[in-house]
Amino acid sequence: MNDRRPFLYDVHVELGAKIVPFGGWEMPLQYATGTVAEHLACRRDAVVFDVSHLGTVRCDGTEMLDALQDTLTNDLRKVAPGRAQYTHLLSDEGFVVDDIIVWWVSEHEFDVMPNASNTSGVTSALPGRDVTVERCVLAVQGPRARAKAASVDPRFAEVERFHVARFEYEGVEVRVAGTGYTGEPGVEIAAPNEVAERILRRLVGAGVMPAGLGARDTLRLEAALPLYGHELSLHSTTLEAGLGWVLGWKKETFKGRHAVELERGRGVARLLTGVASAGRQPLRDGADVVVDGESVGTLTSGNFSPVLEHGIGLGLLAPGLQPGRSATVVLRGREIPATVTALPFIRSES
């Protein structure tokens, strides 16, 4: 089956994008500027990612709050309409089916945002309508993201972190959330296809650098944000990822709750842990991590950190490894000296 092309595919090609398959889509990996330049622009200025491959399931109706509460892990009653919330969808066995952002648009309107390849898993668990192909999502990220987005429309900049707003833009409804996946401030703009190209071109014209999935991955890795299929999967749990705060223990139920309660009682067998090497050699997922001569697990993600200028990696490793502990990363038979590191690797100064 051929990969799907995002609505803005031709614009990306025009802007010089290198296109690669990702999650069933043909998406920009990088532009002529290159991944490192795009990464640093996000840390220092502003970039825009097309993340339209992520799903949007529109859940509207008076019954939807109860349906979301009974299914997803986090407790929506900790927030309110006009807010966004990070949450998980679990299997009955307590493993992660997907990690999700819910945009609570109004009292009875929710946009549930799953990962690229997991939309069908969400629609099978929740009543809702898949509107992914009807809109584009542009993530404007970086310390100057709001200032530059404001030059396109001041209302973009007014949406605060993890808040949600909607307003009319050139005759159609645009939805904006103060969310992202880089560790930097910014907004994500969900725009109907008929205005998405004009918004993207205006953002680029305002000095926002287009960036691809390569930079998005290295940015989220520096910020220690889990990626589905790596740190989160049908073989790992929310508690192993160190994300117990997304489990709504005070609400009556959520899918997979019993299994997670048992896990909480016995303690996790693995825990998300960071390691860093001294040299520029990128670390890679699948590499073995050795401490005191014994394997403590494998890396789930790894790369070169453009900010720190050395290799970094995340792994679901044996619990109890303290920052500063010496380790060895075994990558394709090569032993790389490393150190267990506190997470995140990078904290935004904004």
BABAKE-570839 format. One record per residue: residue in one letter; residue number from 0; x, y, z of N, C-alpha, C in turn. Coordinates in steps of 0.001 Angstrom, whole numbers, plus 500000, padded with zeros to 6 digits. Example, Ala and Ser with C-alpha at 12.3 -4.5 7.8 and 13.67 -1.06 7.14 Angstrom:
BEGIN
A_0_513190_494310_507800_512300_495500_507800_513200_496700_507800
S_1_512850_497750_507080_513670_498940_507140_512900_500030_507870
% end
This chain:
BEGIN
M_0_500840_498806_500000_500000_500000_500000_500881_501253_500000
N_1_500560_502203_499134_501345_503426_499035_501117_504313_500249
D_2_502192_505024_500661_502061_505977_501747_501216_507170_501299
R_3_500503_507755_502245_499662_508908_501954_500519_510170_501915
R_4_500132_511088_501069_500811_512378_501013_500007_513408_501794
P_5_500674_514201_502633_499946_515255_503341_499442_516292_502348
F_6_498419_517026_502744_497819_518027_501871_498859_519031_501369
L_7_499844_519358_502196_500845_520378_501859_502090_519792_501199
Y_8_502005_518581_500705_503163_517889_500121_503881_518742_499074
D_9_503134_519301_498124_503764_520072_497044_504480_521306_497572
V_10_503955_521913_498625_504608_523073_499213_505940_522665_499839
H_11_505945_521534_500514_507198_521055_501115_508257_520798_500050
V_12_507863_520170_498947_508809_519919_497861_509341_521246_497313
E_13_508452_522199_497137_508851_523530_496662_509849_524191_497614
L_14_509678_523958_498921_510568_524539_499921_511874_523767_500079
G_15_512035_522694_499299_513293_521959_499303_513346_520776_500232
A_16_512204_520225_500590_512174_519126_501557_512673_517832_500948
K_17_513383_517051_501768_513674_515656_501468_512545_514841_502072
I_18_511840_514068_501250_510645_513348_501683_511004_511898_502018
V_19_510467_511412_503137_510684_510020_503543_509367_509426_504013
P_20_509230_508091_503986_508020_507467_504545_508074_507491_506061
F_21_506935_507791_506700_506857_507811_508155_505424_507562_508581
G_22_505198_506471_509305_503871_506180_509846_502788_506101_508799
G_23_503147_505624_507600_502159_505505_506533_501985_506765_505701
W_24_502840_507768_505935_502776_509031_505206_504121_509343_504543
E_25_504095_510174_503518_505319_510722_502932_505531_512110_503532
M_26_506539_512242_504393_506708_513447_505190_508096_514055_505003
P_27_508236_515369_505228_509551_516012_505134_510471_515535_506262
L_28_511646_515018_505894_512657_514665_506889_513473_515902_507271
Q_29_513857_516672_506252_514604_517907_506465_514482_518739_505199
Y_30_514899_519984_505312_514929_520881_504161_516396_521135_503819
A_31_516674_522038_502894_518051_522273_502459_518940_522749_503600
T_32_518332_523364_504605_519088_523848_505760_519721_522709_506549
G_33_519100_521525_506555_519625_520373_507268_519074_520259_508677
T_34_519105_519039_509205_518494_518749_510500_519116_519544_511637
V_35_520438_519645_511684_521087_520332_512804_520714_521810_512814
A_36_520720_522456_511653_520346_523873_511583_518895_524073_511997
E_37_518017_523171_511583_516598_523274_511954_516421_523064_513454
H_38_517151_522115_514000_517116_521857_515448_517537_523102_516226
L_39_518674_523675_515855_519187_524840_516585_518282_526058_516404
A_40_517651_526176_515238_516708_527275_515027_515525_527157_515980
C_41_515088_525929_516253_513988_525740_517197_514416_526083_518612
R_42_515625_525746_518997_516098_526054_520343_516340_527569_520525
R_43_516672_528273_519436_517104_529669_519551_516105_530671_518983
D_44_515232_530231_518071_514388_531186_517350_512993_530592_517146
A_45_512659_530160_515944_511331_529585_515680_511369_528747_514411
V_46_510669_527615_514455_510516_526765_513277_509050_526363_513162
V_47_508697_525825_511990_507356_525283_511801_507470_523876_511244
F_48_506786_522941_511887_506671_521560_511434_505260_521330_510893
D_49_505152_520589_509793_503860_520068_509369_503680_518723_510062
V_50_502754_518654_511016_502492_517401_511728_501088_516889_511397
S_51_500686_517124_510148_499346_516725_509710_499174_515216_509658
H_52_500299_514462_509720_500198_513005_509746_499628_512517_511076
L_53_499713_513332_512114_499072_512969_513373_497564_512966_513182
G_54_496883_512100_513884_495444_511995_513685_494659_513043_514450
T_55_493444_513282_514001_492467_514047_514777_491143_513295_514737
V_56_490686_512873_515919_489378_512236_516048_488488_513210_516792
R_57_487459_513684_516121_486556_514684_516703_485471_513972_517489
C_58_485446_514216_518778_484488_513565_519681_483551_514636_520230
D_59_482403_514772_519625_481441_515794_520017_480165_515139_520529
G_60_479622_515693_521587_478356_515190_522118_478350_515182_523632
T_61_477154_515177_524198_477015_515263_525655_477580_514048_526373
E_62_477706_512933_525669_478195_511696_526299_479714_511571_526244
M_63_480394_512497_525542_481811_512300_525246_482716_512439_526466
L_64_482402_513336_527377_483261_513479_528555_483313_512169_529330
D_65_482166_511552_529552_482141_510277_530275_482895_509195_529503
A_66_482744_509174_528175_483425_508163_527365_484947_508327_527459
L_67_485411_509559_527397_486845_509808_527505_487350_509478_528900
Q_68_486595_509845_529917_486993_509575_531298_487098_508077_531568
D_69_486172_507301_531030_486151_505867_531279_487228_505122_530487
T_70_487773_505759_529437_488682_505064_528518_490134_505497_528708
L_71_490396_506790_528703_491762_507302_528749_492246_507433_530187
T_72_493566_507413_530379_494119_507315_531732_493988_508602_532540
N_73_494266_509745_531957_494305_510978_532740_492893_511436_533089
D_74_492807_512308_534070_491520_512774_534581_491226_514156_534004
L_75_490302_514198_533057_489973_515469_532410_489403_516482_533393
R_76_488866_516028_534508_488293_516975_535458_489369_517766_536202
K_77_490647_517415_535979_491736_518238_536503_491903_519507_535672
V_78_491314_519514_534469_491364_520701_533613_489939_521157_533338
A_79_489703_521769_532201_488382_522338_531907_488305_522641_530422
P_80_487100_522970_529902_487030_523404_528503_487999_524553_528239
G_81_488608_524519_527051_489617_525511_526713_491024_525106_527112
R_82_491191_523839_527510_492499_523336_527909_492843_522076_527118
A_83_494139_521744_527084_494620_520504_526475_495212_519625_527561
Q_84_495190_518314_527340_495715_517384_528338_496407_516207_527654
Y_85_497576_515842_528183_498304_514663_527723_497752_513446_528459
T_86_497582_512337_527750_496964_511158_528339_497407_509912_527592
H_87_497061_508740_528105_497372_507469_527455_496105_506654_527235
L_88_496145_505834_526199_495156_504783_525968_495872_503464_526190
L_89_495382_502660_527120_496019_501399_527478_495213_500207_526970
S_90_495896_499081_526848_495213_497811_526624_494693_497299_527962
D_91_493869_496272_527925_493370_495697_529171_494513_495145_530030
E_92_495633_494805_529372_496791_494268_530087_497690_495363_530650
G_93_497324_496632_530419_498078_497748_530970_499195_498281_530097
F_94_499320_497781_528874_500352_498281_527968_499818_499481_527177
V_95_500725_500268_526617_500341_501538_525994_499933_501318_524536
V_96_498659_501544_524253_498151_501495_522880_498555_502769_522141
D_97_498516_503910_522848_498938_505174_522252_499053_506230_523335
D_98_499886_507236_523064_499852_508443_523897_499227_509550_523073
I_99_498441_510380_523718_497450_511220_523044_497418_512592_523702
I_100_497146_513614_522895_496770_514923_523429_495275_515117_523175
V_101_494536_515484_524207_493118_515821_524054_492975_517333_524106
W_102_492376_517912_523062_492025_519331_523059_490549_519423_523481
W_103_490307_519974_524665_488937_520151_525156_488462_521508_524639
V_104_487805_521483_523495_487503_522711_522754_486379_523499_523420
S_105_485293_522823_523767_484186_523444_524498_483527_522348_525324
E_106_482469_522668_526034_481909_521744_527021_481707_520332_526481
H_107_481180_520234_525247_480871_518918_524688_481633_518652_523396
E_108_482781_519302_523207_483569_519132_521988_485023_518830_522355
F_109_485531_517728_521796_486894_517299_522070_487573_516893_520760
D_110_488813_517311_520584_489656_516792_519513_490695_515885_520151
V_111_490639_514607_519811_491561_513613_520351_492650_513394_519305
M_112_493914_513607_519697_495027_513639_518743_495954_512449_518972
P_113_495745_511333_518253_496619_510171_518382_497854_510298_517487
N_114_498756_509319_517602_499920_509277_516733_499539_508840_515325
A_115_500487_509024_514418_500218_508853_512992_499564_507518_512654
S_116_500130_506421_513160_499664_505099_512745_498614_504512_513677
N_117_498187_505273_514691_497316_504712_515722_495889_505242_515707
T_118_495518_506008_514697_494188_506613_514682_493091_505557_514748
S_119_493272_504440_514039_492236_503409_514038_492083_502788_515415
G_120_493181_502711_516186_493090_502197_517543_492258_503082_518438
V_121_492316_504399_518185_491521_505343_518969_490057_505284_518558
T_122_489792_505250_517249_488400_505212_516796_487710_503903_517186
S_123_488488_502836_517388_487871_501581_517827_487569_501595_519318
A_124_488270_502472_520073_488051_502543_521516_487106_503658_521920
L_125_486929_504652_521062_486126_505822_521399_485154_506143_520279
P_126_483958_506611_520607_483070_507112_519557_483602_508447_519059
G_127_483687_508616_517775_484210_509870_517239_484390_509773_515741
R_128_484687_510909_515115_484827_510979_513656_486255_511368_513305
D_129_486880_510583_512443_488242_510856_512000_488220_511987_510978
V_130_488792_513139_511349_488802_514298_510455_490217_514620_509973
T_131_491127_513644_510082_492542_513874_509776_492743_514481_508387
V_132_492039_513978_507376_492297_514428_506007_491658_515785_505714
E_133_490849_516307_506633_490146_517564_506379_490936_518786_506834
R_134_492028_518573_507588_492748_519699_508156_494242_519442_508130
C_135_495031_520485_508279_496472_520378_508466_496804_520874_509871
V_136_497883_520361_510444_498343_520828_511748_499771_521340_511602
L_137_499964_522617_511909_501263_523273_511819_501746_523576_513229
A_138_502888_522997_513606_503462_523208_514930_504537_524285_514831
V_139_504271_525433_515434_505224_526547_515445_505910_526519_516807
Q_140_507214_526266_516819_507915_525972_518056_509192_526795_518177
G_141_509525_527180_519409_510756_527891_519660_510525_529108_520534
P_142_511593_529683_521109_511422_530825_522006_510799_532049_521349
R_143_510891_532151_520021_510276_533285_519310_509062_532855_518498
A_144_508555_531659_518782_507439_531126_518001_506205_532009_518089
R_145_505819_532382_519287_504605_533184_519427_504789_534567_518806
A_146_505948_535173_518997_506175_536516_518447_506087_536499_516932
K_147_506664_535493_516304_506631_535434_514840_505255_535014_514325
A_148_504583_534098_515047_503229_533724_514641_502283_534904_514762
A_149_502533_535790_515724_501677_536970_515918_501715_537902_514724
S_150_502807_537883_513975_502881_538738_512794_501982_538217_511673
V_151_501582_536941_511751_500614_536376_510803_499197_536635_511307
D_152_498967_536387_512593_497693_536699_513244_497957_536798_514741
P_153_497689_537935_515368_497993_538105_516791_497318_537061_517675
R_154_496207_536502_517216_495486_535537_518043_496262_534237_518230
F_155_497139_533900_517282_497968_532708_517446_498820_532814_518713
A_156_499344_533988_518964_500260_534193_520089_499551_534260_521426
E_157_498240_534446_521418_497492_534622_522663_497141_533307_523345
V_158_497360_532181_522666_497000_530878_523231_498136_530428_524153
E_159_497842_530325_525443_498856_529989_526430_499150_528490_526431
R_160_500192_528131_527167_500633_526736_527226_499501_525828_527713
F_161_499237_524789_526945_498204_523790_527202_496807_524398_527310
H_162_496599_525539_526675_495264_526085_526466_494852_525828_525018
V_163_493554_525913_524752_492994_525703_523424_492064_526861_523096
A_164_492143_527357_521869_491234_528414_521403_490799_528105_519981
R_165_489689_528684_519587_489270_528593_518187_488726_529938_517764
F_166_488935_530255_516501_488443_531519_515966_488359_531413_514448
E_167_487692_532376_513862_487524_532380_512411_488739_533012_511748
Y_168_489265_532336_510744_490409_532831_509971_490050_532707_508498
E_169_489915_533828_507832_489526_533866_506414_488278_533029_506150
G_170_487319_533142_507075_486007_532538_506848_485854_531107_507293
V_171_486913_530502_507854_486805_529124_508347_487303_529058_509785
E_172_486890_528014_510504_487297_527875_511900_488680_527244_512003
V_173_489560_527923_512731_490895_527414_513035_490970_527120_514530
R_174_491580_525992_514887_491754_525625_516287_493244_525654_516627
V_175_493576_526236_517768_494975_526439_518146_495170_525967_519581
A_176_496252_525227_519824_496576_524773_521178_498020_525138_521506
G_177_498261_525443_522762_499605_525755_523227_500370_524493_523574
T_178_500539_523638_522578_501172_522332_522754_502311_522176_521763
G_179_503075_521124_521927_504187_520841_521023_504959_519639_521510
Y_180_506070_519354_520819_506797_518111_521086_508298_518349_520992
T_181_508725_519523_521452_510127_519906_521292_510797_520303_522597
G_182_510018_520524_523646_510565_521084_524864_510648_522593_524840
E_183_510208_523213_523749_510195_524665_523613_508753_525171_523635
P_184_508558_526461_523941_507206_527018_523855_506732_527080_522411
G_185_505434_527167_522237_504905_527280_520892_503435_526944_520837
V_186_502912_526879_519620_501506_526553_519399_501396_525564_518259
E_187_500295_524825_518259_499945_523959_517144_498639_524465_516557
I_188_498659_524726_515260_497530_525330_514556_496867_524267_513691
A_189_495623_523914_514019_494842_522976_513215_493947_523797_512293
A_190_494288_523816_511015_493609_524679_510046_492982_523841_508945
P_191_491732_524133_508562_491145_523456_507412_492047_523574_506189
N_192_492024_522558_505345_492931_522517_504199_492885_523784_503344
E_193_491703_524401_503246_491575_525540_502327_492382_526765_502748
V_194_492810_526844_504006_493624_527996_504425_495015_527587_504889
A_195_495285_526286_504984_496538_525818_505584_497760_526267_504789
E_196_497692_526199_503463_498856_526598_502668_499175_528077_502865
R_197_498150_528915_502910_498410_530351_503090_499022_530622_504468
I_198_498546_529913_505492_499127_530106_506824_500592_529678_506830
L_199_500895_528520_506237_502280_528057_506199_503167_529052_505460
R_200_502729_529514_504312_503554_530462_503556_503750_531772_504318
R_201_502737_532215_505017_502871_533450_505793_503813_533263_506978
L_202_503790_532098_507602_504730_531825_508686_506165_531821_508170
V_203_506392_531158_507056_507738_531137_506466_508156_532546_506066
G_204_507212_533309_505518_507497_534691_505150_507807_535575_506348
A_205_507314_535174_507527_507584_535921_508759_508901_535507_509414
G_206_509668_534649_508728_510961_534243_509253_510949_532986_510082
V_207_509879_532206_510002_509817_530929_510711_510393_529856_509785
M_208_511482_529219_510208_512159_528234_509365_511349_526936_509283
P_209_511074_526415_508087_510443_525092_508004_511413_524017_508496
A_210_510895_523061_509241_511724_522001_509822_511042_520660_509607
G_211_511855_519607_509530_511336_518285_509240_511365_517348_510429
L_212_510995_516098_510153_510868_515121_511223_512208_514767_511861
G_213_513315_514969_511133_514625_514706_511722_514878_515590_512921
A_214_514641_516892_512767_514827_517824_513883_513784_517594_514965
R_215_512576_517259_514568_511539_517006_515578_511951_515855_516486
D_216_512606_514834_515915_513025_513698_516718_514193_514055_517635
T_217_515197_514779_517143_516328_515122_518011_515897_516117_519090
L_218_514962_516991_518782_514450_517929_519785_513711_517199_520897
R_219_512833_516274_520523_512066_515564_521560_512994_514664_522366
L_220_514058_514150_521733_514995_513310_522465_515748_514129_523509
E_221_516254_515310_523144_516916_516179_524120_515990_516511_525288
A_222_514700_516673_524992_513719_516997_526031_513196_515757_526753
A_223_513705_514560_526363_513310_513275_526960_511812_513035_526859
L_224_511218_513427_525732_509795_513175_525490_509650_511821_524802
P_225_508824_510917_525330_508748_509566_524771_508115_509553_523387
L_226_508594_508639_522557_508060_508460_521207_507362_507115_521130
Y_227_506126_507120_520614_505415_505853_520501_506151_504947_519510
G_228_506244_503665_519878_507011_502713_519091_508433_502575_519583
H_229_508837_503442_520500_510179_503396_521090_510066_503300_522614
E_230_509881_504430_523288_509736_504411_524748_508363_503910_525184
L_231_507377_504068_524336_506007_503629_524616_505591_502638_523539
S_232_504946_501533_523960_504528_500529_522981_503582_499538_523641
L_233_503130_498581_522865_502287_497511_523393_503073_496518_524232
H_234_504382_496803_524432_505212_495957_525291_505775_496753_526461
S_235_505306_497984_526659_505793_498812_527764_504614_499496_528433
T_236_504886_500089_529599_503804_500657_530387_504054_502124_530716
T_237_503004_502779_531129_503071_504184_531525_504040_504372_532691
L_238_503994_503486_533670_504864_503611_534840_506319_503382_534474
E_239_506592_502472_533547_507973_502252_533103_508538_503500_532444
A_240_507688_504276_531784_508125_505505_531125_508247_506674_532094
G_241_507994_506428_533374_508079_507493_534370_506979_508513_534253
L_242_505827_508074_533738_504717_508990_533467_503501_508693_534346
G_243_503757_508287_535572_502655_507970_536474_501675_509101_536690
W_244_502117_510339_536436_501218_511485_536630_500075_511522_535625
V_245_500140_510717_534554_499016_510702_533608_497995_509628_533958
L_246_498168_508968_535089_497213_507953_535530_496254_508571_536541
G_247_494982_508607_536197_493982_509285_537023_493452_508385_538127
W_248_494256_508187_539161_493870_507269_540226_492625_507734_540974
K_249_492345_509026_540977_491205_509532_541755_489875_509402_541024
K_250_489906_509058_539740_488631_508853_539056_488251_507377_539128
E_251_487019_507090_538773_486463_505761_539037_487188_504666_538271
T_252_487478_504910_536988_488081_503843_536195_488752_504417_534961
F_253_489577_503622_534324_490071_503848_532963_490495_502493_532420
K_254_490550_502371_531135_490887_501088_530494_492290_500660_530933
G_255_492415_499424_531380_493699_498889_531811_494046_499184_533260
R_256_493123_499792_533999_493439_500238_535358_493868_499083_536271
H_257_493161_497963_536224_493473_496868_537142_494914_496392_536949
A_258_495326_496231_535707_496690_495772_535428_497723_496771_535938
V_259_497437_498061_535779_498382_499085_536219_498430_499152_537741
E_260_497300_498922_538399_497305_498880_539865_498195_497746_540374
L_261_498128_496594_539721_498992_495475_540107_500455_495836_539894
E_262_500762_496480_538772_502141_496893_538493_502633_497901_539530
R_263_501789_498832_539889_502166_499831_540892_502488_499161_542224
G_264_501730_498124_542558_501951_497431_543821_503261_496664_543865
R_265_503634_496036_542743_504854_495213_542752_506099_495997_542351
G_266_505903_497184_541748_507043_497983_541291_507421_497641_539857
V_267_507976_498610_539146_508319_498403_537735_509592_497577_537607
A_268_509647_496803_536542_510844_496010_536259_511862_496814_535458
R_269_511393_497849_534781_512260_498720_533976_511826_500161_534204
L_270_512744_501106_533927_512407_502509_534107_513132_503343_533052
L_271_512432_504315_532496_513044_505175_531479_514237_505922_532077
T_272_515383_505772_531435_516648_506288_531953_517446_506906_530815
G_273_518170_507968_531112_519010_508619_530116_520467_508240_530271
V_274_521160_508118_529147_522609_507932_529146_523212_508909_528157
A_275_524447_509306_528418_525141_510241_527538_526575_509785_527357
S_276_527088_509936_526140_528493_509633_525865_529278_510934_525825
A_277_530582_510829_525950_531428_512026_525939_531714_512496_524514
G_278_531713_511573_523566_532079_511914_522191_530892_512216_521305
R_279_531173_512496_520037_530146_512884_519075_529432_511693_518441
Q_280_529870_510482_518743_529234_509296_518196_527759_509258_518592
P_281_526827_509274_517619_525410_509169_517980_525125_507810_518616
L_282_524338_507804_519675_523845_506559_520230_522598_506146_519446
R_283_522284_504859_519453_521184_504364_518619_520300_503401_519407
D_284_519024_503364_519021_518107_502427_519660_518549_501001_519370
G_285_518320_500126_520328_518737_498739_520210_520098_498463_520802
A_286_520883_499508_521103_522207_499309_521689_522074_498799_523123
D_287_522960_497890_523501_522948_497333_524843_523623_498297_525819
V_288_523075_498415_527025_523671_499254_528067_524184_498342_529173
V_289_525476_498504_529498_526134_497643_530471_526606_498491_531645
V_290_526316_498044_532858_526785_498693_534090_527419_497618_534967
D_291_528645_497866_535397_529382_496911_536240_529427_495528_535614
G_292_529597_495508_534289_529761_494244_533589_528488_493491_533289
E_293_527336_494034_533677_526066_493359_533432_525141_494221_532582
S_294_524432_493577_531661_523463_494291_530840_522296_494748_531704
V_295_521939_496029_531579_520800_496569_532337_519640_496929_531415
G_296_519769_496593_530112_518703_496879_529164_519250_497430_527865
T_297_518351_497860_527002_518747_498405_525701_518168_499800_525510
L_298_518809_500568_524646_518313_501899_524325_517069_501783_523453
T_299_516094_502625_523738_514883_502712_522920_514982_503844_521895
S_300_515839_504835_522158_516107_505933_521232_517534_506400_521454
G_301_518135_506949_520422_519456_507524_520579_519817_508366_519380
N_302_520680_509357_519594_521117_510209_518498_522261_511094_518992
F_303_522638_512049_518160_523597_513096_518511_522812_514322_518952
S_304_523214_514920_520074_522553_516128_520555_523218_517355_519950
P_305_522511_518094_519080_523113_519297_518495_523447_520379_519516
V_306_522728_520438_520625_523005_521443_521648_524168_521020_522533
L_307_524143_519785_523006_525187_519300_523904_526443_518854_523167
E_308_526285_518542_521877_527390_518127_521002_528027_516814_521449
H_309_527184_515887_521930_527641_514523_522187_526442_513596_522073
G_310_526693_512301_522134_525637_511325_521985_524749_511248_523210
I_311_523452_511031_522993_522496_510842_524082_521551_509700_523715
G_312_521000_509064_524745_520068_507978_524485_519102_507778_525628
L_313_517932_507249_525311_516925_506851_526282_516783_505337_526247
G_314_516552_504740_527405_516319_503312_527449_515430_502924_528598
L_315_514712_501816_528435_513963_501224_529541_514928_500264_530228
L_316_515578_500768_531273_516685_500065_531911_516286_499605_533317
A_317_517161_498823_533935_516923_498371_535301_516702_499580_536201
P_318_515694_499535_537074_515430_500683_537933_516551_500876_538952
G_319_516665_502117_539443_517621_502394_540515_518967_502898_540053
L_320_519181_503078_538751_520458_503605_538258_520509_505109_538526
Q_321_521460_505552_539281_521537_506949_539680_522341_507768_538674
P_322_521952_509023_538438_522741_509899_537566_524190_509979_538041
G_323_525090_509943_537074_526511_509963_537370_527152_508585_537333
R_324_526346_507542_537307_526875_506173_537272_527533_505901_535919
S_325_528686_505285_535952_529387_504938_534707_528672_503778_534022
A_326_528646_503820_532699_528007_502776_531909_528778_502607_530605
T_327_528479_501540_529907_529038_501307_528581_527892_501022_527629
V_328_527868_501709_526496_526882_501445_525457_527561_500613_524377
V_329_527021_499421_524108_527599_498527_523111_526803_498682_521824
L_330_527420_499329_520847_526752_499667_519588_527479_498988_518437
R_331_526809_497994_517847_527384_497224_516732_528784_496720_517078
G_332_528928_496184_518280_530186_495606_518715_531191_496593_519265
R_333_530905_497875_519143_531810_498904_519654_531372_499325_521048
E_334_532320_499424_521979_532020_499832_523346_532253_501332_523503
I_335_531189_502038_523870_531236_503493_524002_531081_503862_525472
P_336_532073_504498_526081_531928_504924_527477_530787_505933_527609
A_337_529983_505769_528652_528804_506626_528831_528558_506833_530316
T_338_527607_507710_530598_527233_508038_531973_525721_508092_532072
V_339_525175_507525_533133_523746_507674_533402_523481_509140_533726
T_340_522426_509695_533127_522192_511140_533156_520772_511453_533612
A_341_520615_512524_534377_519286_512991_534760_518521_513462_533524
L_342_517216_513311_533560_516356_513740_532454_515537_514958_532856
P_343_515207_515842_531910_515591_515795_530501_517050_516185_530285
F_344_517555_515874_529096_518917_516273_528775_519029_517795_528647
I_345_517973_518420_528116_517927_519865_527868_516637_520416_528469
R_346_516725_521523_529156_515531_522241_529638_515443_523575_528914
S_347_514245_523895_528438_514048_525171_527778_514231_526314_528777
E_348_514867_527380_528318_515053_528546_529173_513873_529503_529072
S_349_512945_529198_528167_511796_530091_527945_510640_529721_528855
% end
